[in-house]
Amino acid sequence: MKTSLVRRTYTALPADPRSVSIARTYVTRILADWGRTALADDTQLIASELLTNAIKATHDAHKPDVLMTYGTSAGYECHPWIGLHQLGDDVVLEVWDCNRNPPKLRAPESWEVGGRGLQVVNDLATSWGYRWPKTGGKIVWATLAVSP
């Protein structure tokens, strides 16, 4: 199914762990509206991992040393956002946070509790990466496609 239709949707979420559940519901509903339910499970999981990282990055961005480094005022609040866009057969999931530090794909030790989120994204997405928008922060994106 090749289509030139472009669809986009974004929403801001609080930098709170409860937002991960909201994001999972959000991407499921959008994909259902777009007739892309085959991508729902992987997209939910990727959204969970990327938003969890964004929430942590947002909290890290509010630490005094980071505030001084990036010139962010102490009263500034940033809320991560999550977005989806469809172009042709691909769906791109994007998550923005106000921290400029790039994501790092790690190989944690077996005893470590965290550090596997980007590996999950790497395993499930067709491709993924990040960019720094002119407005600040960073966007981590993942492309998903239905297998032929």
N, C-alpha and C positions, 0 to 999 in steps of 0.2 A: 504494500500500500504506500505509494509515493504521493505526497501532498505538499503544496507550497504554503499551506496555511501556517501562520505564525500565531501562537498563543502565548501570553505572558500573564503571570500573576505573582504578586509578592505580598508578604505580610510581616510586620514587625512583631516581635515577641519579647516578653520580659526576660531579663538575664537570670532565669530561675530554672532549676531542674524540672519543674512541672511543665515547662514549655515544651519539653521533648515530646510528651504525650499529645499536646496540642498540635505540634508539627506533624506527627505521624497521622493524625486524623485529617489535617489539612491536605497533605499530599495525597492521601487515599481518596478524598472527595474530589480533588482537582483531576486526578487521573481517571476517576470514574466518569466525570463530566466530559473528559476528552476521549473516552472510549479506550483508555490505555491501562485497563485493570491488570493486564499481564505483567506490568512493571511495578505493581503496588508493593509487593513484599520487599523486593530489593530496594526500591526507593524509600520505603519506610525505614529500613535498616540504615541506609546511607544518611538519610535525614537525621536520624537519631544520633549517629556518630558525629556528623559534622556540626549539628547544633550543640551537642554536649561540649565539643571542642570550642565552639564559639562562645558559649557561656563561660567556660573557664578562661578563655582569652579576654573576654570582656572584664571579668573580675581582675585578671592580671593587669589589664590596661589601667585600672584605677589605683594601682599601687603607686606610692609617691615617686619612686625612681622612674617608672614608666611615664607618669604624667609629666615629669620634667623633660624626659628624653623626647617625647613627641609633642610637647607644648600643649597638652590638653589641660584645661583648667580643672581644679578640684570639683567645681560645681557641675561639670559637664556630665550628662548621662547619655550613654549610648545603649540602644536596644538592638540586639541581633535581629536580623531579618532573614527570612527564607523565601525563596522564589523558585518557580518552575517556568520554563518556557519550552515550547514544542516547535520544532522546525523540521518539517518532513516527518521521518519516522523516529527521530531521536527526541528524547526528553532530557533537558539539562536542569539539574537541581543546583541552586546556588545558595550559599549561606554567607552573609556578611557579618563581620564584627569590627569593632573600632580599634583592635590591636593590629599593628603593622608587622608583627613577627610572623614569618612564614611558617606554614605547617611542616612538620618533619615526619617522614615515614621512618618508623623505628622497628627494630627487631628486639623487643624486650625479652629479658630472661624469663624462664618458665615460672619463677616464683613471684614476678612482678604482677601487681594487681591491674594496672592500666597500661596504656601505650599501644593498644592493638587496633584502635579505631580506624586509623588511616589504612592499615593493612586490610581491614574489612572492605573499606571503600575501594582500594586498589584491586581486590579480588572480584568485586561485584560490578564495578563500573566499566564501561567500554574504554573510557579515559577519564582522567581527573587532573586538576591542577589548581592554580591560584593566580590572582592578579591583584594589583594595587590600584583601585580607582583614584582618580584625581581628587575626589571628595574626601579621601582618607580611609583608613582601615584596610581591610583586605576582603576579598571574595574568594571562597573556596568553592569550586564547581566540580560536578561529576556528570558525565554523559551516560545515559542508559539507552539501550536499544533492545527491541524485541528480537530474539534469536529467530533466524529464518526457519 
